[in-house]
Amino acid sequence: MKKFSLLLLAQWLSTALLAQTPHTHLPDRSIDFPDVPGYLTLTADLHQHTVFSDGEVWPTIRVAEALRDSLDVIAVTEHLEYLPHRDDIPLPDHNRAYHIEKERAEKTGLLVIPGSEITRSMPPGHANAIFITDANKIKTDKVMDAFKEAHAQGAFVFWNHPNWTAQKRDGIASLTKMHRKLIDKGYMQGIEVVNDKTYSEEALQIALDNNLTIIGTSDIHGLIDWEYQVARGGHRPVTLIFAKEKSLEAVKEALFARRTAVWFNNTLIGREEMLLPLLKASISIERTNWLEDFRGTTEVAEVVLRNDSDAAFLLYNKSPLTFHAHDDVVMLEPHSLTTILVKPGSGVNAFTLAFTVLNAVTAPNTHPDISWQVQL
């Protein structure tokens, strides 16, 4: 019952906080999370479209948007089988959008990954193959041959929007025999738990049960600014990739090694072994001291927490200690300092400060805990 209550509380507080954003401050639009021990934290959008399939913009716009959001990595993933603009834009080469984006991104620091979207009915539905060498060879009549060719090209393949109501009317992601075959053959390595404005707990559980990489994407067709209300403080969903360096080779290695998390709607989603280092890198104790009033030093501890991330963290008090100016829920604004007044008791000079991070998810209905040993 308490777990269910915490989930409802997290959802309500997250919605309330996001609703207040336009009236409080407009953050820098860059998507920014700290590095973790041993790895760089790279921001990536691995599912995007342009007029070269069913999108509404020229490929160079995707590069401009990524640079405005300070992304590190994007992938070009045009549909192979669905080309509604073909009467206006003949497409003899399915690699063309990638070449345009790669050329525009040169000398900017933005990494552009070649890819394509294999677009079929369910099963298996849609899938992105990235790090391919030739999109034209993946367009085949037989669906398994398309995945086999992508695999032969060394691609990283992930299942797109498995909860898409156009193919799953109930919105519940579930594995079919074909998906199990693709996974068993090594033809599919990841799954979108977030696509556009939807999050699938079932997809997250599929990822955890089948050792698939957790992916979150915008699947953008129009403009990022319009779709995600960036001017009002919104942000696109992204995959956070924990890579050894900023290079295409390191990104590919990290994806195959499942070192990812997802940033979506003020929520972090990922395996615990990925999220905990990110949370600890994001939230730290800036300083501690005894609170003073007009009579001098009190027995109330002043703990200043530092948030070095874009997340507005929602922390639920897990310790037996009570606070002097907060209830059990504390909000840490992005890139800011928050002071918490703790009542450790008379004569206590050390205590544990422990929280559940309500807007972080490591499994369906599961939120990670973080703690610090405070010395005064």
N, C-alpha and C positions, 0 to 999 in steps of 0.2 A: 504493500500500500504506500509506503514512504517513497519507494522508487517512482511509482506512478505519480505521486504528488510532486516530486522534484521535477519530473519531466514537464508536467503541466505548468509549474512555476517558471521553468526555464523558457518555455515557449511564450508564456504571457509577458515575462520581463523582456525577452528579446524583441517581441513585437512592439512593446511599449517604447523601448529604447530607440528602435529604428524609426518609429513614428515621430519621436522627438528630435531626431537628428537635424532636419531642416531648420528647426527653431533654435538650436543650440550653436552649432558651428559647422562649417563646411570644411571637411578635412582635405588635405592634399590628395589628389585623385590617385597618386601612385599607390600600388599595392605593396606593402612593406612588412616583412616578417624577418626576425633576426636569424642569423646562421646558428646551427647547432654544433656541438662538439664533433669535429671530424668531417663536417660537411657544410657546403654552401646551401642555403635555402633559395632555390630558384622558383620563380613564379611562371606558370605556363598555362596557355589555353590551347588545347590539343584537338579542338573540333570547331572549325569555322568554315563558312561558305561565302562565295562571291558569285558574280554573274556568270562565272564559268561552270556553275551548276544551277542551283536554285536560289542563290543569294541575290542581294539587291545593290551591291557595291562593286567597284573595280578592286582588284587584288591589292593595289597600293594603299587603299584605305585601311585594310587590315593591319598593315605595317604601321601606319600613322597612329591608329588606335592603340596598338600594343606599346608604342613608344610613349604615348601620353599616359598610359597606365603603368609605365616602367616595368613592363613584363620582360622576362629574360628569354622566353622561348614561346614560339607559336608553331602550329602545324597546319599545313595546307591539306584540307580533307574534302575535296569536291566529290560529289556523287559520280559514280561511273555509269550507272544505268538510268539515272533520272536527270535529264537535261532540258528543262522547260524553255530555255532561251536559245535553243539550237537554231531556230529560224533566223535569229538576229546575230548570233555569235557562233558560227561554225567552229567545231572543235576537232580538228584532225589529230591533235596531240593532247592527251589528258594530263600531261606534265606542264602545260603552258602556265597555269596560275602560279605554280610553284616557282617557275623561272622568273616571272614578273616580281613576285614578292622577294625572292632571294636577291635579285638585282637591286631592288629598292632598299633592302635592309643592309646592304654592304656598308661597312665602316660605321654602323650605328651601334654595334654590340648585340643586337637582337639576333638570336639563333632561329633559323627557319628550317623546319623539318619537312621533307617531302612526304606526302601521304595521299590516300584516297579513301572514300567511303564506299564500301561494298554494300549495295542497297538491294535487299531482297525481302520477300514476304517472310512471315514468321512460320516455322523456324527457318533460318536463324535470326531473321530480322536484319538490322543494320549493324555494321561493324566498321571501325576505322583501322586501316593498316598504315602505320607510319614508319619512317626510315626505309621506305621502299626505294628501288632504283629505277623502275619504269612502270608507271601507272597503266600504260596501254596493255601490258601483258596480263594484268590482273582482271581486265574486263573479258570474262569468258561466259559461256552459256551455262555450264554446270557450277553450282555454288561451291561445292567442295574443291573444285579445281581452282577457283579464285583464292580460297584460303591456302591451298597448297602452293600456289604461285607466290603469294605474299610471304609465306614461310620460307620458300626457296630464296627469296630476295633478302632474307634476314629481318623481316618486319616485326615490329611490336604491334600486336593486334588486340583491340579491346572492343567489347560489346557495347553498342550505343543504346542509350535510353531504353533499357530493358523493361521499364515500367510505362512506356509510351502507350497511351490509351487507344491510339489508332491501331495498334497491334495487340495490345493486352487491355481489353475493355475494362477489366477490374482494376487496372493500375498496379497489379501485383507482379513483380518480377519472379520468374520461376524457370528453372533449367529444364530443357527438353533433352531427348536422347541425342539430338544433333549437337547441342551445346556441350554435352558431356563428351561426345566424340571429339569435338574441336579442342576441348581442354586436354583430353587424354593424349591426343596426337601432338600437343604442343603448338597447335595452330592459333590458340587464343590465350592471352596472358593477362588481360585486364578487363575491368567492367566499370561503366559509369554508375556511380552511386548518386551523382548529381548531374542533371542535364538541364540547362536553361534555368527554369524556376522551380524544378521539382527535385525532391530528395526521396530516395527509395531505401527504407530500412531493409527490405527483402534483398535488394541488390547488395547492400553492405554485408548481410549475412552470407550471401552467395560468395562474395569475395573472401570472407574469413574462412568459410568451409572448404573452399577450393584453391586456396593460395593464389588468388588473383590480385593484381595490382589495383588499388583504389584510385579511381579517376573522377574528376569533376570538370565539366566544361560548360562553355556558354552556348555552343551549337548556334552561334550567331548567324543570322541571315540578313538582318537590317543593320542599323547603327547601334554600337555599344552604348553611346550616350543616351539615346532615346529608349532603348530596351531596358536599361538598368538605372535610369534616372541618376546618372553620375553627378550632375550639377546639384542634386539634392542630397548628396552623400551616399548614393548607392554604389555598388561595385559588381562587376561580373564574377561568376564563379570561376575559380582557377584551381589547378593542381599545383600543390607545393611539392617540388622535387628536391630531394636531399642528395646532392651530387658531390663528387669528390673535387670537381672543378667546373668551370663554366665552359663546356665544350659539348658538341653533339655526341661524341663518344661517351662522355661521362653521363650525360642525360639518358642515353640509351641503356647504359649499364645500371643506372639507378632505377629505371622503370622495370627492367627485367628482375631486379633485386627487390622490388616492391617497396622501395623507400619513398613513399609519397604520403601526402595528406591532402585534404580538400578544404578550401575556404569558400563558404557559401552562406549568404544571408546572416552574417555575423556569427557563424558557427564553424568550428573546426571539426573535421571528421577524419578518422584514421585509426590505424592500429595503435595500441597503447605504446609499443616500443618506438613508434615514430612521434606520437603526440606528446609524451611526457618530456622528452628533451626539448621540444619546441616550446612547451609551456614553461619549463624552467628557464629557458633562454629569454622568454618574453617577459616573465614576471619575476621580480627580484625585490629584496629588501634594500631600500635606499639608505635608511638610517633608523635608529631606535634611540629613545631616551625617555626619561620620566616626564610626565606632563607637569607643568608648573602653573599655579594659580597665584592669586594675590597674597597668599600666606606662605608661598614657597613651593617646594617639591611635593608632589602628591604620590600616591601609590597606584596611579593609573599610567599604564605604559602607552607611549606614542610610537606607533609603527608606521613608517612611510613606505608604501609599496610602489614600485616603479613598473610601468607597463611600456615595453619597447616594441609593441606590435600594433597592427591595424585593428585588432579585435577589441571590442568593448566587452571585457570579461565580466561574467556574472559568477560570483563566488559565493558558495553556501557554506556557512560556518560548520565545521565538523568537530571542533574541539569543545570541551565542556566549559570553556571560558566564555564570558559574555562581553559585549562591547558597550562603550560609554556613549557613542553617538550614532550607532548603526543597529539595525536588527540583524537577523541571521544572514541576510543577503547583502553583499557589497558589490558595487559596480566600479570597475576600473576603466576609465575612459582611455581611448587609444593614445599612445605616446604621451603619457601624463603621469603625475604623482598623485597618490591617494593616501590620505592619513586615516589610520584606524586607531581608535582609542580602546585599549584592551585592559580588562581588570583581572590581573593574575592573582591577586590576593596579597595580604600583608606579608612582607618579608620575602617574597618570591622574586628572584633575580633572573630566572631563566624559565622559559615555557615553550610549548610547541604550538605553533599557529598552523592549523590545518583547514583546508577547504576542499569542497567538491566543485569542479569547474562545470557549471551547468550548461554553458554553450560550447562544450567540447564533447564529442561522442566517439567512443572506442568500439562499441557494438550496439545493436539495437537496445534502446532504453538504458544504456550504460554510460556513465560519466566518470572521468578520471579524477583522482584525488592528488593534491599537491600539499606539501607541508614544509615548514622551516623551523629550525631550532633558534629561538630568539634569546640573545644574551643582553642583559642590561647592566 
